[in-house]
Amino acid sequence: MISVTDRLRFRHVVLRNYRVWRKLLAASLVGHLLDPLFWLVGLGFGLGSLLPSVGGMPYLEFLGSGMICYGVMNSASFEALWSAFARLKQQRTWEGILHAPMTVTDVVIGEWVWAALKGMLSGVAILFVMALLGLVHGVAALWALPVMLLTGLAFAGIALVVTAIARTYDHFIYYFTLFITPMMLVSGVFFPTAQLPPAVQVVAQVLPLSHAIELTRPIVLGRALQGGAIHVLALAAIATIGVVAARALVARRLR
């Protein structure tokens, strides 16, 4: 019978990654936190000054609530791609961990959770800036925190699958160019999906970023949440499928 301690062994991988990240804190914050914040401030005040409202709300509110999810997606993906790949292939950290009483499942889940937490950190930073700008409507916006974590798990799972099959860092270009960038443009981060052609709207509705935004935007802005259970289940399903597939692919690669 597996004890609770054995089930939580992945926490050692999370702690190990945190200790390494802490030494590189400044560089990491620049890459994962400031980038989405620049988007928020630059587009929000620049383009927002030219638009009366978008989706029935000031453009800065519309953009900020979408950028929370974009920041989570971006940071979780980077961590589960470049950083995880370095630990897998270049540093061979994962192989070293397996010499301890750890399993492939422990390693993959640890990386999965760590990447999601990194993504959540970016989302929290953007939410904090929105609060300073007076764009957050009440303490109920804190319910966005579990949504950020779930969003991070969804994208971390997908990214770990790509990491498990990639042979070089160059392969990540396909993931960002063919998946992340188009999804960012059609999921409602910068403009409502209702402005898109009907066929594109159908595709956008099944993308994980769309589900995350449909949850986060009304929570942060104090608006009515519609279809919340469906969006939560969709993100949970994507996260679960991603980490299960990643575990199988990583096990085969390490074997």
ABEGO torsion letter per residue (X at the ends): XBBAAAAAAAAAAAAAAAAAAAAAAAAAAAAAAAAAAAAAAAAAAAAAAABABBGGBBAAAAAAAAAAAAAAAAAAAAAABAAAAAAAAAAGAAAAAAABBBBAAAAAAAAAAAAAAAAAAAAAAAAAAAAAAGABBEAAAAAAAAAAAAAAAAAAAAAAAAAAABABAAAAAAAAAAAAAAAAAAAGAABBAAABBAAAAAAAAABAAAAAAAAAAAAAAGBBBBGAAAAAAAAAAAAAAAAAAAAAAAAAAAX
